[in-house]
């Protein structure tokens, strides 16, 4: 499996179809950033539930593929489940009941629920607005809203080659298992895993050198070409008019 195929778990390359495909990537990126920024400020139940329903509605409207979306959410829920189990036990406050002799605080339980709803709403909205446009269009959108061009290209290369390095790591682990290695809590295992990380760093450095040579062989002179931006169209202007209404409604539910 290629690095591009591995990155499909994050971005669905060349799959920008559906009702949101006509919206300029710059507009969608700015919408995602503003939604996530406001989402971080929401604490009331009404505002959080409205934000979650808005994210779900946008995801359905964008026609996100069901299985990749569920995989994203499943990966997030593992961390959130751990948070739900530990935060009520560690945060001081009024105890609602005891679990294995430890008090479960009402404040900790509320905080965990707030974080769970907030994270799921953010993941759904970001996936609906950004994941289907692909890394090239997203990097172009980053450049189009004022993010420095070098950061946009660095993001694009990072997404591409993180997947490649993950495949290199998987090959090394398969080679270790083929030789009978089974990880355990002993000195030999820790030494072997240290060698694995060292070999991964070494091979990553060698891969980066080969990529740099290939880029120079194709005429790369140290500067990336600028992304070409199209003019905003009618659908973009309608989306720009609609989005502040959604944000103002969420802010009104939170602060009213």
Order of alpha helices (4+ residues) and beta strands (2+ residues): alpha-alpha-alpha-alpha-beta-beta-alpha-alpha-alpha-alpha-alpha
